[in-house]
Amino acid sequence: MHGHNWIVRVYYEFALVDERGLTIDYRELQTVLERVILLRFDHRHLNDIPPFDTANPTSENIAAEIYRLCREEAHIPLGTLREVELWESPTDMVRYRED
């Protein structure tokens, strides 16, 4: 068994900015994504967490699951989820999107 320090980038697209010139307050976005992603995966054995209790926790599968979780649970006002990047190391990354 071994661990990873992943870097996850979640990309949203916004069509409008508010009266302050913002699409979203980054603290608000961080709070939502921590609830949806970090609390579920941080310091956990992935093989104990669905769907990885039955699916192989490859970078590709993890990125797809994070995308699914963001689509279903991270309600970002006026934002459209575009893609998820999952970095396993400074040189190894997968990108997942649904077009």
C-alpha atoms as an extended CHARMM CRD file, in Angstrom:
* protein
*
        99  EXT
         1         1  MET       CA              0.0000000000        0.0000000000        0.0000000000  PROA      1               0.0000000000
         2         2  HSD       CA              1.2240000000        3.5060000000       -0.7760000000  PROA      2               0.0000000000
         3         3  GLY       CA             -0.1260000000        7.0440000000       -0.6520000000  PROA      3               0.0000000000
         4         4  HSD       CA             -0.2790000000       10.0160000000       -2.9640000000  PROA      4               0.0000000000
         5         5  ASN       CA             -0.4130000000       13.7560000000       -2.6070000000  PROA      5               0.0000000000
         6         6  TRP       CA             -2.7610000000       14.6320000000       -5.4360000000  PROA      6               0.0000000000
         7         7  ILE       CA             -3.3540000000       18.0360000000       -6.9090000000  PROA      7               0.0000000000
         8         8  VAL       CA             -6.9030000000       18.4200000000       -8.1920000000  PROA      8               0.0000000000
         9         9  ARG       CA             -7.9850000000       21.2490000000      -10.4410000000  PROA      9               0.0000000000
        10        10  VAL       CA            -11.6750000000       21.6840000000      -11.1240000000  PROA      10              0.0000000000
        11        11  TYR       CA            -12.5870000000       24.0260000000      -13.9650000000  PROA      11              0.0000000000
        12        12  TYR       CA            -15.8590000000       25.9240000000      -14.1160000000  PROA      12              0.0000000000
        13        13  GLU       CA            -17.0150000000       28.3140000000      -16.8010000000  PROA      13              0.0000000000
        14        14  PHE       CA            -19.0530000000       31.4120000000      -16.0310000000  PROA      14              0.0000000000
        15        15  ALA       CA            -20.9790000000       33.5030000000      -18.5500000000  PROA      15              0.0000000000
        16        16  LEU       CA            -21.4660000000       36.5230000000      -16.2870000000  PROA      16              0.0000000000
        17        17  VAL       CA            -19.6690000000       38.5080000000      -13.6340000000  PROA      17              0.0000000000
        18        18  ASP       CA            -21.4210000000       40.2410000000      -10.7520000000  PROA      18              0.0000000000
        19        19  GLU       CA            -21.4550000000       43.9350000000       -9.9060000000  PROA      19              0.0000000000
        20        20  ARG       CA            -18.0480000000       43.5240000000       -8.2210000000  PROA      20              0.0000000000
        21        21  GLY       CA            -16.5510000000       41.9950000000      -11.3490000000  PROA      21              0.0000000000
        22        22  LEU       CA            -16.4460000000       38.4820000000       -9.8570000000  PROA      22              0.0000000000
        23        23  THR       CA            -17.8100000000       35.1870000000      -11.0750000000  PROA      23              0.0000000000
        24        24  ILE       CA            -17.5390000000       33.5460000000       -7.6410000000  PROA      24              0.0000000000
        25        25  ASP       CA            -15.7400000000       34.2300000000       -4.3960000000  PROA      25              0.0000000000
        26        26  TYR       CA            -12.8670000000       31.7300000000       -4.2550000000  PROA      26              0.0000000000
        27        27  ARG       CA            -13.5090000000       31.0630000000       -0.5620000000  PROA      27              0.0000000000
        28        28  GLU       CA            -17.0420000000       29.9750000000       -1.4330000000  PROA      28              0.0000000000
        29        29  LEU       CA            -15.7630000000       27.7400000000       -4.2220000000  PROA      29              0.0000000000
        30        30  GLN       CA            -13.0920000000       26.2580000000       -1.9490000000  PROA      30              0.0000000000
        31        31  THR       CA            -15.6480000000       25.5060000000        0.7720000000  PROA      31              0.0000000000
        32        32  VAL       CA            -17.9180000000       23.6640000000       -1.6540000000  PROA      32              0.0000000000
        33        33  LEU       CA            -15.1020000000       21.6630000000       -3.2430000000  PROA      33              0.0000000000
        34        34  GLU       CA            -13.5820000000       20.7420000000        0.1230000000  PROA      34              0.0000000000
        35        35  ARG       CA            -16.9530000000       19.3660000000        1.2100000000  PROA      35              0.0000000000
        36        36  VAL       CA            -17.4510000000       17.4030000000       -2.0060000000  PROA      36              0.0000000000
        37        37  ILE       CA            -13.8880000000       16.1830000000       -2.6350000000  PROA      37              0.0000000000
        38        38  LEU       CA            -11.5080000000       16.6300000000        0.2800000000  PROA      38              0.0000000000
        39        39  LEU       CA            -13.7100000000       15.3000000000        3.0620000000  PROA      39              0.0000000000
        40        40  ARG       CA            -14.4260000000       12.1920000000        1.0160000000  PROA      40              0.0000000000
        41        41  PHE       CA            -10.8750000000       11.3260000000       -0.0730000000  PROA      41              0.0000000000
        42        42  ASP       CA             -8.3210000000       12.9710000000        2.2330000000  PROA      42              0.0000000000
        43        43  HSD       CA             -6.2970000000       10.4850000000        4.3050000000  PROA      43              0.0000000000
        44        44  ARG       CA             -8.5200000000        7.5930000000        3.2580000000  PROA      44              0.0000000000
        45        45  HSD       CA             -7.7890000000        4.1940000000        1.7870000000  PROA      45              0.0000000000
        46        46  LEU       CA             -9.4220000000        4.5590000000       -1.6220000000  PROA      46              0.0000000000
        47        47  ASN       CA            -10.2540000000        0.8660000000       -1.8970000000  PROA      47              0.0000000000
        48        48  ASP       CA            -12.6520000000        1.3480000000        1.0410000000  PROA      48              0.0000000000
        49        49  ILE       CA            -14.5880000000        4.1830000000       -0.6530000000  PROA      49              0.0000000000
        50        50  PRO       CA            -17.2570000000        3.5300000000       -3.2950000000  PROA      50              0.0000000000
        51        51  PRO       CA            -16.9070000000        3.1970000000       -6.2140000000  PROA      51              0.0000000000
        52        52  PHE       CA            -13.3040000000        2.1250000000       -5.6200000000  PROA      52              0.0000000000
        53        53  ASP       CA            -14.3740000000       -0.7170000000       -3.4020000000  PROA      53              0.0000000000
        54        54  THR       CA            -15.2320000000       -2.4260000000       -6.7170000000  PROA      54              0.0000000000
        55        55  ALA       CA            -13.4040000000       -0.2870000000       -9.3360000000  PROA      55              0.0000000000
        56        56  ASN       CA             -9.6670000000        0.1790000000       -9.7330000000  PROA      56              0.0000000000
        57        57  PRO       CA             -8.6160000000        3.5810000000       -8.2920000000  PROA      57              0.0000000000
        58        58  THR       CA             -6.5550000000        4.6350000000      -11.2880000000  PROA      58              0.0000000000
        59        59  SER       CA             -5.9130000000        8.3170000000      -11.8810000000  PROA      59              0.0000000000
        60        60  GLU       CA             -8.3630000000        8.1710000000      -14.7760000000  PROA      60              0.0000000000
        61        61  ASN       CA            -11.1210000000        6.6290000000      -12.6560000000  PROA      61              0.0000000000
        62        62  ILE       CA            -10.4960000000        9.0120000000       -9.7610000000  PROA      62              0.0000000000
        63        63  ALA       CA            -10.6880000000       12.0490000000      -12.0710000000  PROA      63              0.0000000000
        64        64  ALA       CA            -13.9500000000       10.7530000000      -13.5640000000  PROA      64              0.0000000000
        65        65  GLU       CA            -15.4030000000       10.1850000000      -10.0780000000  PROA      65              0.0000000000
        66        66  ILE       CA            -14.4060000000       13.6770000000       -8.9290000000  PROA      66              0.0000000000
        67        67  TYR       CA            -16.0890000000       15.0750000000      -12.0370000000  PROA      67              0.0000000000
        68        68  ARG       CA            -19.2550000000       13.0920000000      -11.2600000000  PROA      68              0.0000000000
        69        69  LEU       CA            -19.2540000000       14.2730000000       -7.6470000000  PROA      69              0.0000000000
        70        70  CYS       CA            -18.8010000000       17.9080000000       -8.6760000000  PROA      70              0.0000000000
        71        71  ARG       CA            -21.5660000000       17.6180000000      -11.2750000000  PROA      71              0.0000000000
        72        72  GLU       CA            -23.9800000000       16.0860000000       -8.7740000000  PROA      72              0.0000000000
        73        73  GLU       CA            -23.0240000000       17.6910000000       -5.4440000000  PROA      73              0.0000000000
        74        74  ALA       CA            -21.0570000000       20.9130000000       -6.0060000000  PROA      74              0.0000000000
        75        75  HSD       CA            -23.7510000000       23.4160000000       -6.8170000000  PROA      75              0.0000000000
        76        76  ILE       CA            -21.8990000000       26.4600000000       -8.1040000000  PROA      76              0.0000000000
        77        77  PRO       CA            -24.3080000000       29.3100000000       -8.8960000000  PROA      77              0.0000000000
        78        78  LEU       CA            -24.1540000000       30.2670000000      -12.5730000000  PROA      78              0.0000000000
        79        79  GLY       CA            -21.1230000000       28.0280000000      -13.0890000000  PROA      79              0.0000000000
        80        80  THR       CA            -20.8320000000       25.1840000000      -15.5770000000  PROA      80              0.0000000000
        81        81  LEU       CA            -18.4480000000       22.3490000000      -14.7710000000  PROA      81              0.0000000000
        82        82  ARG       CA            -16.0090000000       21.8790000000      -17.6520000000  PROA      82              0.0000000000
        83        83  GLU       CA            -13.2420000000       19.5050000000      -16.5770000000  PROA      83              0.0000000000
        84        84  VAL       CA            -11.1650000000       17.9850000000      -13.8140000000  PROA      84              0.0000000000
        85        85  GLU       CA             -7.3930000000       17.6230000000      -13.8040000000  PROA      85              0.0000000000
        86        86  LEU       CA             -5.7760000000       15.1840000000      -11.4170000000  PROA      86              0.0000000000
        87        87  TRP       CA             -2.0300000000       15.5040000000      -10.8800000000  PROA      87              0.0000000000
        88        88  GLU       CA             -0.2940000000       12.4840000000       -9.3530000000  PROA      88              0.0000000000
        89        89  SER       CA              3.1460000000       14.0860000000       -9.6490000000  PROA      89              0.0000000000
        90        90  PRO       CA              4.5760000000       17.2700000000      -11.1800000000  PROA      90              0.0000000000
        91        91  THR       CA              4.8060000000       15.4460000000      -14.5320000000  PROA      91              0.0000000000
        92        92  ASP       CA              1.8780000000       12.9730000000      -14.4460000000  PROA      92              0.0000000000
        93        93  MET       CA             -1.6440000000       14.2940000000      -14.9890000000  PROA      93              0.0000000000
        94        94  VAL       CA             -4.9520000000       13.1110000000      -16.3710000000  PROA      94              0.0000000000
        95        95  ARG       CA             -7.7990000000       15.3230000000      -17.5130000000  PROA      95              0.0000000000
        96        96  TYR       CA            -11.4590000000       14.2910000000      -17.5490000000  PROA      96              0.0000000000
        97        97  ARG       CA            -14.3540000000       16.0980000000      -19.2110000000  PROA      97              0.0000000000
        98        98  GLU       CA            -17.6980000000       15.2410000000      -20.7360000000  PROA      98              0.0000000000
        99        99  ASP       CA            -18.4670000000       17.0410000000      -23.9680000000  PROA      99              0.0000000000
